[in-house]
Structures are given as C-alpha cells and as structure tokens.
Amino acid sequence: MRFASLGSGSKGNSALVQAGQTLVMIDCGFQIHEAEARLARLGVKGDDLDAILVTHEHGDHINGVAKLARRHHVPVWMTPGTFAAWKDSVVPRIHNLSPHDAFSIGDLEVQPFPVPHDAREPCHYVFSDGTHRVATVSDAGHVTPHMRETLSGCDALMLEFNHDETMLREGPYHRQLKERVGSDLGHLSNVQAAGLLAAVDCSRLQHLLLTHLSEVNNTPQLARAAACEALDRDEPWMVCAHQTEGFSWRELA
C-alpha cells in the first residue's frame, strides 16, 4: 500500500492512495492540465484512476474534479450535501456516500468520517487494504471524539497543521478571515493537530505528513516542532507537505 500528494495548501489539494490494482484520488483542487502534470510527476495518468473521492465543495479541493472525471471517465464519490453544493456536477458517474458507512473500491476498504468545517457535508477518509490503514484529515475546525476514535491506530496519517495561532492572530488577514480560520468550523491549528496526535494510538505510525500548511500563518518548522513534541520523538518520516510539490510516494512496510 502506498500514498502520495499532488500538492497541499490553500492554492489546491489532492492526494493518491493505492492498494493492489486500485488507485484512488482524494480531491482535485487543480485545473486539469496542472493536475495531469502533477500526476505525471508521480508516474500516474488520469486513465489509471479508479475513483475520485471528494471531501467537500470548497474550490481548493474540488475545482478540477469534474473536468478530470469527464476526460478520463473516472467515477466520483461524495456526500449528498457536497453534491448539492457542487456547481460543476456533470460527471460520467456519481456515487453518493454516507459519512458514517464504509464501502469498498476494488482492493481498498474506505471508511468515511465527518469533520466540523464550514461546508455543506464535509468528510474525510481512512483507507485500508486489510493490513494497513492510511487516513487523511484536513479542513476541520476542531477535533471531535469521533475523529479521535476513527484515526486511532493508523499506519500513516495525512493531518492538517494549518496555522500557528500567534501568527494568525498577529498576521495580515482581515478580522473576518482570522475569525473564520480560527473558528470551530475553520482549520486545525498546530496546537489542535498536535493534541489529536497526543490523544490517539500512534504505536503503528510509519508516516506522518503535515498538510494544508498556511503560507502566511505557519512555517514548516513550527508545525513539525509541534508534531515532534506531541509524539515525543523526531523521525525522518514526519514530513511537511508542500503546496507545489506535495510529497512523493510513501510505501507502507
């Protein structure tokens, strides 16, 4: 089982998870030519995708989904609420999912889970091949008990470390945007994400990717320091995802 990122941040988000012969994309916030170029960088073509799973309808997560799905005839999965809020919803095949019910796509078992965010019906996902579990969680204003339960015992975790609370408070964003980002329906701060790590079972963790870092209100050094403190260790597999480069394929042993 392996996973990678096409890019992570407010200018666009997308990740890949593969098990056996099954390859899925989580979100596509990039225009189609950019998405295809980033896929090629990872050795993947659009025709290789078995599904696109969408977390929510905000542009940095969904802007490229419809065009990519239409060009390569890829089925799209999302909650009914996300579909209702989606402006470009004409795709070859759409599957509505419940954020509480597991389902299978080829060799992957998918467990969605709801997250608190200012979108219609947002959710994220845990992927399993029967042996390993890879989870992605982002765009969440706070950590819920259900999130802690769902994310416990993962082998790999793509976790939002969006902002440093002091940098957000003292930074250049206008007041309304600061309030939105820092609200219970906004984005996880370094402190909140670190608190999640400290609260869940990380004994199986092989990879920790810090995602959706704000280019204005955070630094990789601050985010990674918070993660290291939460886990009480510093490992080379604790890496910050990049907006432009994402991160390359990570294999699960």
N, C-alpha and C positions, 0 to 999 in steps of 0.2 A: 504494500500500500504506500502511496506517495501523494504529495500535495505541493502546490506552488502558488505564487501570486503574480498577476499581471501588473499590479500597481495598487497602492493603498493610500488613501487620503481624500481630502475634500474635492480634488480635481478628478476623481474616478477610482472605482474599486472593482476588483474582480479576482477570483481565486479558482484554482482547479483542484479536484480530488480524484484520484484514480485507484481502483482496485481491480485486479484481474483484467478483463477486457472492457471494463466500464469506466468511462471518463465523463465527469460532470463539471460544469462551471457554476460557481456561485456568484451571481450578479454580473453585470457588464455595464459599467458606467462610462465606457469609452466609445467614441464613434467607431463605425465598423472598420475603417481602414486602419485606425490605430489599434483596435482590438486584434485584428488579424496579424498585424506586425508584431504585437506583443506575444500572441500565441506562437508565431513562428520562432520567436526568440527562445521559446521553451520546447521547440520541436513538435508543435501541435498545429494541425489545420482545423478550420471550422467544421469540416466534414467528420472529424474524429469525435466530436462531442455527441454524447448520448442524451444529454439534458442540460437545460439552464434552470437553476433554482434561484428564485428572486427573494430577497429578504424584505424589501419594502420599495415604495414607489418614488423615493427621492432620486433626483437626477443623477447624482454621483454613483448610484447603484443600478439604475435601470435604463439610462439613456440609450445604450447600444443594444439592448436585449432584442427588441423587435426586428431590427434590420439584420442582426446576426442570425436570429432564428429563421427569418424568411429566406435569407440567401442560402443557408446550409440545411434547411428543413429540420431544425432542432426543436423537439418539444420543450415547452416552458411550464414550470411548476411554480405556483404562488398561492397565497391565501386568497379567499374571495374578497376580502377587504382591499388587499393590494390590487387585485384585478379591477375592482370597481373604481379605484383612483388612478389607474393607468391610462394615460392619454393615447398612446400608440399601441393598441392591444390586438391588432390584426396579425396573428401568427398562425403557422400551419396547424399546431396542436397546442391546446392549453389544458393543464390539469390543475384543478383547484384542490388544495390540501388543507387539512385541519392542522393548526399549530400544535395539537396535542396527540396526533395519531401517527405512528411510524408507518413507513411504506418502503418498498424496495424498487430500485432501479438497477437491473442487471445484477452485478456482483456486489452492489452496495446496499446496505440497510441504512435508511435515513430516518433520524428522529428529529422532527422539528420541535422548537420550543419558543414560546412567546417572550418578547422583551419589551420593556417600557420605553417607548420613543414616540415622538410627535408625528406619527404616520398612522394610516388607517388600521392596519392589522399586521404589524411587523413581527417577523420571527427569524430565528437563526437555526442552525442545524448541527447535529452530531452525526458523523458518518462512521460506519463500521463494516469491516469485511468478515466479521465473525471472530476475529482475533484482536484487532486494534481498533481504537476509537480516535477519530480526528474531529475536533469541534471548531466552529467559528462563531464568534460573538462580537458584535460591534453595534454602534448606534443605539446605545442603551443609556438611559438617564440615571439609572441606579441598578443595583444588584438585588434581585429577588431571591427568596428561599428556593423557588423552583429552579432558577438558574444555577444556584449552588448545587442543588441535588443533581441536576442534569449533567453538569460539567465535571462532577467528581469522578476521578479515576480515568481520565483521558490519557492517551499516549502522546497526543500532540494537540496544541491549543493555539489558535489564532485569536488573540484577545486585544480588544481596543484599549489603548492607552492614549486618549485623545489630547488631554491638556493638563498642564500644571496649573493648579488652582491660583497660585500667586501671579503667574504670567497672564492668565486670563483676566484676573481682577485688575491688574495694572496695565494691561495691554491696550492696543489701539482700537479694538472692536467697540462699536457703539453700545450703549447701555442695553438696548433690547436684545441684541445678539449675544452679549455676555450672559444675560439672564436666560436666554433660550439654551445656550450651550451648557450652562451650569445647572439647569433645572433637572427635576426628576424625570423629565421626558427628553433630555438632551443627550449628552455624550459622557462616557466614563472618563473621569479624571485619573491621573496616575495613582492617587490615593485609593480611589474606589476599585480600580483594577487590581492593585496590589492587595487590597483587602479581600477580593474574591480569591486570589491565588492562596492567600493565607488560610482561607476558610474551607477549601476543597482538598480532596485527596490528590496530591501531586506525586505520589510514590511511583507511578508508572510513566511519568512525563519524560519524553525523549526530545521533544521540540517545543519551544515557546517562541512564537512570533508575535511581536508587539506591533499592532496595526493601527491604522487611521490616526497617526500622529498629526497634530496640527502643526503646520509650518510656521504659524505665528505665535501660538500659545504653548509650545512644548519644544523640547530638544530630545534627541535620542539618548543623550547622556542622563538626563533627568528621568526619563521613562525607564531606562534599563536599570538605573540605580534603585528605583522603587521596586522593580521586579526582583532584583537580587536580594534586597532587604526582606521582601515578603517570603521568599523561598529559603533565605539564609544560606545562599550559595551563589556562585558566579560560574556559569557554564558557557562554553562556546556555542551551544545550541540555543541560547537565549539571544535572539536577534531582532532588531527593529526592521520592519518592512519599509520600503522606500516608495514614495509616490511615483517616481519614474520607472524604477527598476523592479519594484515589487520584491520578490525573492525567488531564487531558483528552486528546482525540485528538491524536496526533503523526503528521504526514504525512512520508513519505519522498520526497525530491525525486528 
